[in-house]
Amino acid sequence: MQPEMMIEVTGLKKSFGGIEVLKDISLSVPRGGVVALIGPSGSGKSTLLRSLNLLTIPDAGHISIGAHRMDFSSGRVKMRDRDLAAFRANTGMVFQNFNLFPHMSVIQNVMVGPVTVLGRPKAEARAEADALLATVGLSDKADARPDDLSGGQKQRVGIARALAMKPEVMLFDEATSALDPALVGEVLTVIRQLADQGMTMILVTHEMAFARDVADTVIFMEGGYVIEEGDARQVINEPRQPATRRFLSHFHGGLQ
């Protein structure tokens, strides 16, 4: 029996100012699958991730996430706010720069989406937010403000906030790149827990050992193309393409 595909991307293209950043990208992720996107800066990884959440609108191709499908084959599509909101609600995204509301407490940051976007009662949203903060190990920080948190704690709040919308898919765009190295592990631990729980995820990361150990599939991108795709351990430990080998040669000291 074929696995159910949670994410399907076909022929995705995107240009900025005449520069083609995504060049006919296609990929599939089964339900519960974890994919790590790796590659040099400027290879198109973040643009691909932002396209999956429609923060960037593709120029061509189609994207399906769960039951939601967006077709861009006729060129630039005028998106209605209602359609955008429905598509994005199914796809949680965690950024490298946290994006928390500084004037809100931690618990308010986690509650705001379910209350304002999904129309959930505040008491119900509060109970679920409390549970999510417990999941990411921050129950004691519910009433704190973001400025009182470490970078790792802020990122864990960001993960809880994304999960509060009950997405079917989680996207992580360099979620640890802005963190002090001592704080990276606490965020990766939460991501690993989500993988163990069967959350479908795509990660843009430079944490190669983590990608090898947690992802099912690794995709190496360069110049807007998918250069290599395969089993995570195979791609990281024994890449087949010369470009992948060149890129990973910079990380081998940290891949033990």
GIZI-V864684 format. One record per residue. N is the residue number from 1. RES is the residue in one letter. NEAR is the number of other ideal C-beta (glycine too) atoms within 12 Angstrom. Layout:
N RES NEAR
N RES NEAR
This chain:
1 M 4
2 Q 7
3 P 15
4 E 18
5 M 24
6 M 33
7 I 44
8 E 31
9 V 37
10 T 23
11 G 21
12 L 41
13 K 33
14 K 36
15 S 22
16 F 19
17 G 7
18 G 8
19 I 16
20 E 21
21 V 29
22 L 40
23 K 27
24 D 22
25 I 40
26 S 24
27 L 35
28 S 27
29 V 38
30 P 22
31 R 22
32 G 23
33 G 33
34 V 40
35 V 43
36 A 45
37 L 46
38 I 45
39 G 40
40 P 24
41 S 17
42 G 16
43 S 31
44 G 38
45 K 44
46 S 36
47 T 34
48 L 41
49 L 45
50 R 30
51 S 42
52 L 49
53 N 37
54 L 31
55 L 23
56 T 28
57 I 29
58 P 39
59 D 28
60 A 28
61 G 32
62 H 26
63 I 47
64 S 29
65 I 35
66 G 25
67 A 15
68 H 27
69 R 21
70 M 36
71 D 21
72 F 29
73 S 18
74 S 13
75 G 15
76 R 16
77 V 21
78 K 12
79 M 21
80 R 12
81 D 12
82 R 11
83 D 19
84 L 22
85 A 21
86 A 23
87 F 31
88 R 32
89 A 30
90 N 34
91 T 40
92 G 37
93 M 39
94 V 44
95 F 28
96 Q 28
97 N 18
98 F 34
99 N 25
100 L 34
101 F 23
102 P 18
103 H 11
104 M 25
105 S 26
106 V 37
107 I 36
108 Q 30
109 N 40
110 V 43
111 M 35
112 V 29
113 G 33
114 P 32
115 V 25
116 T 19
117 V 23
118 L 23
119 G 13
120 R 23
121 P 13
122 K 18
123 A 13
124 E 17
125 A 29
126 R 24
127 A 20
128 E 28
129 A 38
130 D 25
131 A 21
132 L 36
133 L 35
134 A 21
135 T 24
136 V 37
137 G 21
138 L 37
139 S 22
140 D 16
141 K 29
142 A 29
143 D 21
144 A 24
145 R 21
146 P 31
147 D 17
148 D 18
149 L 30
150 S 23
151 G 27
152 G 30
153 Q 34
154 K 39
155 Q 42
156 R 44
157 V 47
158 G 43
159 I 45
160 A 43
161 R 42
162 A 43
163 L 36
164 A 39
165 M 35
166 K 23
167 P 36
168 E 31
169 V 45
170 M 44
171 L 46
172 F 47
173 D 37
174 E 31
175 A 45
176 T 38
177 S 27
178 A 24
179 L 28
180 D 17
181 P 17
182 A 12
183 L 23
184 V 29
185 G 20
186 E 29
187 V 42
188 L 32
189 T 24
190 V 39
191 I 40
192 R 25
193 Q 23
194 L 34
195 A 29
196 D 15
197 Q 16
198 G 18
199 M 34
200 T 37
201 M 48
202 I 48
203 L 48
204 V 39
205 T 41
206 H 35
207 E 33
208 M 33
209 A 28
210 F 31
211 A 42
212 R 32
213 D 24
214 V 32
215 A 39
216 D 31
217 T 33
218 V 46
219 I 44
220 F 39
221 M 39
222 E 28
223 G 22
224 G 28
225 Y 28
226 V 34
227 I 32
228 E 31
229 E 30
230 G 26
231 D 23
232 A 34
233 R 21
234 Q 21
235 V 36
236 I 37
237 N 23
238 E 18
239 P 33
240 R 19
241 Q 24
242 P 14
243 A 23
244 T 33
245 R 21
246 R 18
247 F 29
248 L 34
249 S 16
250 H 16
251 F 25
252 H 17
253 G 10
254 G 18
255 L 24
256 Q 11
